[in-house]
């Protein structure tokens, strides 16, 4: 069965950094584009970042551009989200997601989802 397991969340102060990981199993990792979404309390789930199959193309929402970096390791079946210069507004549950077709920035387009990992940024 397909499983996506996020890890690396936690509590950090504003300006700090975290690296999230998403370990995948039960699917052919290299066939999928990988995404990160997040959902803050009272808000809709929103796109954060994505990386294509080869790892040669990445996409980010405007508010994280230059601060976050998404990467993938096909040998380890793992996708990462390096988050630097964190802000309180980055506080959310972060989810990884996979789509066989490629990179899409809408949550409803995703095929598989992880359970999420909580990131809390204090001011």
C-alpha positions as CSV (number, residue, x, y, z in Angstrom):
1,X,0.0,0.0,0.0
2,X,1.2,3.5,-0.7
3,X,2.5,5.4,2.3
4,X,3.9,8.9,2.5
5,X,5.4,9.7,5.9
6,X,6.5,13.3,6.7
7,X,8.9,14.1,9.4
8,X,11.1,17.0,10.6
9,X,8.4,19.4,11.9
10,X,8.7,21.1,15.2
11,X,8.8,24.4,17.0
12,X,11.3,27.1,15.9
13,X,11.7,30.8,16.4
14,X,11.2,33.3,13.6
15,X,14.3,33.4,11.4
16,X,15.1,29.7,12.1
17,X,15.3,26.8,9.8
18,X,13.8,23.3,9.5
19,X,14.1,20.5,7.0
20,X,11.1,18.4,6.3
21,X,11.3,14.9,4.8
22,X,8.8,12.8,3.1
23,X,9.6,9.1,2.8
24,X,7.5,7.2,0.3
25,X,6.8,3.6,-0.2
26,X,4.5,1.4,-2.2
27,X,4.9,3.4,-5.4
28,X,7.5,4.0,-8.1
29,X,9.0,7.1,-6.7
30,X,10.7,8.4,-9.8
31,X,7.5,8.4,-11.8
32,X,5.9,11.0,-9.7
33,X,6.1,14.8,-9.3
34,X,6.4,15.6,-5.6
35,X,4.7,18.5,-3.9
36,X,4.4,20.2,-0.5
37,X,1.2,21.8,0.7
38,X,0.3,23.3,4.0
39,X,-2.7,24.1,6.0
40,X,-2.9,26.7,8.7
41,X,-5.8,26.8,11.3
42,X,-8.9,28.2,9.7
43,X,-7.4,28.4,6.2
44,X,-7.6,26.3,3.1
45,X,-4.8,24.0,2.2
46,X,-2.4,25.8,-0.1
47,X,0.4,24.9,-2.4
48,X,4.0,25.5,-1.2
49,X,6.5,23.9,-3.5
50,X,6.9,21.1,-6.0
51,X,9.6,19.3,-8.0
52,X,9.3,17.4,-11.2
53,X,10.4,13.8,-11.9
54,X,14.0,14.6,-12.9
55,X,14.5,17.1,-10.1
56,X,15.5,19.7,-12.6
57,X,12.5,22.0,-12.2
58,X,11.0,23.4,-9.1
59,X,8.0,25.6,-8.3
60,X,7.2,27.7,-5.3
61,X,4.4,30.0,-4.1
62,X,5.5,33.6,-4.0
63,X,5.6,33.9,-0.2
64,X,8.3,31.2,0.2
65,X,10.3,31.9,-2.9
66,X,13.9,32.4,-2.0
67,X,13.4,30.9,1.5
68,X,12.3,27.3,0.8
69,X,14.0,24.7,-1.3
70,X,12.4,21.5,-2.5
71,X,14.6,18.6,-3.5
72,X,14.3,14.9,-4.1
73,X,16.4,11.8,-3.8
74,X,15.1,9.0,-6.0
75,X,17.5,6.5,-4.6
76,X,16.1,7.1,-1.1
77,X,12.5,7.6,-2.2
78,X,12.5,10.8,-0.3
79,X,11.5,14.4,-1.0
80,X,12.7,17.3,1.2
81,X,11.7,20.8,2.0
82,X,14.4,23.0,3.4
83,X,12.8,25.9,5.1
84,X,14.9,28.9,6.0
85,X,14.1,32.3,7.4
86,X,10.9,31.0,8.8
87,X,8.1,33.4,9.7
88,X,5.2,33.0,12.1
89,X,2.9,32.9,9.1
90,X,4.6,29.8,7.9
91,X,3.0,28.0,10.9
92,X,0.9,25.1,9.5
93,X,0.7,21.4,9.0
94,X,2.8,20.5,6.1
95,X,1.8,17.7,3.8
96,X,3.7,16.0,1.0
97,X,1.8,14.8,-2.0
98,X,2.4,12.9,-5.3
99,X,1.0,13.2,-8.7
100,X,1.8,10.9,-11.6
101,X,0.9,13.4,-14.3
102,X,3.5,16.0,-13.3
103,X,3.5,19.2,-11.3
104,X,0.2,20.8,-10.4
105,X,-0.5,23.5,-7.8
106,X,-3.9,22.5,-6.8
107,X,-4.6,20.1,-3.9
108,X,-7.5,18.3,-5.5
109,X,-5.2,17.2,-8.4
110,X,-2.9,15.1,-6.1
111,X,-3.1,11.4,-6.2
112,X,-1.5,10.5,-2.8
113,X,-1.1,12.4,0.5
114,X,0.9,12.0,3.6
115,X,-0.6,12.6,7.1
116,X,1.3,15.8,7.7
117,X,3.9,17.2,10.1
118,X,3.3,20.3,12.2
119,X,5.6,23.3,11.9
120,X,5.2,26.1,14.5
121,X,7.1,29.3,14.2
122,X,7.1,31.6,17.2
123,X,7.7,35.3,17.0
